[in-house]
């Protein structure tokens, strides 16, 4: 649960600094689904990989590396798609 709270806090920061209300609405809308997928990922031992990806995302943001942040974000989302069995 602490990891999920930290994940929520990170997403809150990213959405807030983006100033993108559509992104905020999308995150709010899909948080229940994302939460189920994250619990599934953590249950399958994926917590370390997820934490590593999020560390890379934070580092890219801190460095002002927009392209790197986009690449890591895409990798994070692909991992969720795999859990949901989305083709």
C-alpha positions in Angstrom: 0.0 0.0 0.0 2.9 2.4 0.7 4.2 1.8 -2.9 0.7 2.6 -4.3 0.5 5.8 -2.2 3.9 6.9 -3.5 2.8 6.1 -7.0 -0.3 8.3 -6.5 1.8 11.1 -5.2 4.2 10.9 -8.1 1.3 11.0 -10.6 -0.3 13.9 -8.8 2.9 15.9 -9.1 3.3 15.1 -12.8 -0.3 15.9 -13.6 -0.2 19.1 -11.6 3.0 20.5 -13.1 1.8 19.6 -16.6 -1.2 21.9 -16.1 -3.1 19.6 -18.3 -6.7 19.3 -17.1 -7.5 16.5 -19.7 -4.6 14.5 -18.3 -5.9 15.0 -14.8 -9.4 13.9 -15.8 -8.0 10.8 -17.6 -5.8 9.8 -14.6 -8.8 10.2 -12.2 -11.0 8.2 -14.5 -8.7 5.3 -15.0 -7.1 5.2 -11.5 -9.4 2.3 -10.3 -8.4 0.1 -13.3 -4.8 1.1 -13.0 -4.9 0.3 -9.3 -6.2 -3.2 -10.0 -3.4 -3.8 -12.6 -0.7 -2.5 -10.2 -1.9 -4.8 -7.4 -1.7 -7.6 -9.9 1.8 -6.6 -11.0 3.0 -6.3 -7.4 1.5 -9.7 -6.6 3.5 -11.2 -9.5 6.7 -9.8 -8.2 6.9 -6.9 -10.5 7.3 -4.3 -7.8 11.1 -3.9 -8.2 10.8 -3.5 -11.9 8.1 -0.9 -11.5 10.0 1.0 -8.9 13.1 1.0 -11.2 11.0 2.4 -14.1 9.5 5.1 -11.8 13.0 6.0 -10.6 14.1 6.4 -14.2 11.0 8.6 -14.9 11.8 10.8 -11.9 15.5 11.1 -13.0 14.4 12.0 -16.6 12.0 14.7 -15.2 14.6 16.1 -12.9 17.1 16.3 -15.7 14.6 18.0 -18.0 14.8 15.1 -20.4 11.3 15.2 -21.9 12.1 12.5 -24.5 13.5 10.2 -21.9 10.5 10.7 -19.7 8.1 10.0 -22.6 10.1 6.7 -23.4 10.0 5.6 -19.7 6.3 6.5 -19.4 5.5 4.4 -22.5 7.4 1.5 -21.0 5.4 1.8 -17.8 2.1 1.8 -19.7 3.2 -1.2 -21.9 3.7 -3.2 -18.7 0.2 -2.4 -17.6 -1.1 -3.4 -21.0 0.6 -6.7 -20.7 -1.1 -7.3 -17.4 -4.5 -6.5 -18.8 -3.8 -8.8 -21.8 -4.5 -5.9 -24.2 -3.2 -6.7 -27.6 
